[in-house]
Amino acid sequence: MYKALYISPMIPSFDFEVTGKFFEEVMGFTKVYSSEIYLIFEKDNLTIHILRAGENIGEMEFYLEVDNIDEVWNGIKDKLENVKHKEPHNREYKMREAHIIIPATKCLMFIGQSI
């Protein structure tokens, strides 16, 4: 068999500029590829792929597990003024997590840490 190393979500976006700015300025990712229909962002050997949303866009969500959710939250909370979100909270399944709707998409991002 094989070992899965990580997952790369593919997120449809209505506005590349808004979505790209979120990943670069709020989440600290670096754009490593750009075309008219596709973007790739990278951080700590993980990638997020953004594709241009079409007429029949679907919704999606993904989970970004981190080693210190409160540190991440403190670094981004002041940048989320016009972004729908829920601050870190403890869940019954032993995770502490925050929820963010990624701008110009129908994508819910969970950021979490085991507790």
N, C-alpha and C positions, 0 to 999 in steps of 0.2 A: 504494500500500500504506500501511500504518500502522506506527507505531513502538510496540512494547510498552515501557511505562515501568517496571513492577514487577509482581510477582505477589502476590496476597493469599491465603494458604492458608486453608482452612476446616477447622477441627479439631474433631472430635466429642469431647465431654467427659462423663465420668460425674459430675463434681462441679464446678460452675461456681465455687464459692468457692475451691477448691484450685487449679484451673487459672488463674483470674483473679489470685489472689494471686501465683502464680509469675510471670506476665507483668508485673504491677505491681511487686512487691517485688524480684524477682531480675533480670528483664530490663529494667526501667525504662520499660515502656510505660504509657500512660495510657488508661483506659477512656473511650471516647467515645460508646458506645451500650450500653444494657442493657435486655433484656426477659426474660420467663420462659424463652424458648427460644433466645435469641441474644445474644451479646456481641461488641463490636468494640473492639479496642485499637489504639492508634496510637503510632508513634515515628518521628521524622524523615521524615514524609510516607509512611510505610509502614503498612499495616494488617494485622492478624491477626484473623480472624473465628472465634469459638467457637460451635458449635451444640450443643444438648443431644443427647447420645448416646442412640440408641435400641437396641432389641433386637438389630438386625442391624448393629451398628457395624463399620466397616471400619478397617483400620490405614492410617496414612499417614505420610509423612515430608516434610520440606521443608528447604531450604538457605537460611540467612541469611548472606549475604556481608557482611563488615565490613572496615573499613580497618585495624584493629589487633586481631587475635585475642587476643594476650597481654594487652593492656590490658582487653579485655572479660572475659577469664578471671579476671584478678586482681580485678576488681570483683564477680564472682559466685561464685567458688569457695567462699568461706566460707558461702554461703547454700544450698549443695547437699548438706547433711548427709544428708538422707533421700531424695535424688533420684538415681536411677541415671544415671551419666555416665561419660564417658571424657575425660580432660584433653587439652589440645591436643597434637597430634602431626603430623608432616610426612607427607604422602602422596605416592605415586609420580606422581600427576597434578598436581604442583606446587601443592598447596594445603596449608595448615596449618589443621587443623580440630579442634574439640571436638564430642563427641556427648552429647546430653542427652535422656532420655526425659521428656517433659513430664508432670508429675503428673496423675493421674486420667484419663489418656488412653492410647491405643495409638498415640502419635505420637512419632517420633524426629526431633529437631531437630539438624541439622548447623549449626554456626557456623564459618565459614571465611574465610580470607584467602589471596589469591594469594601465592606465594613464588617 
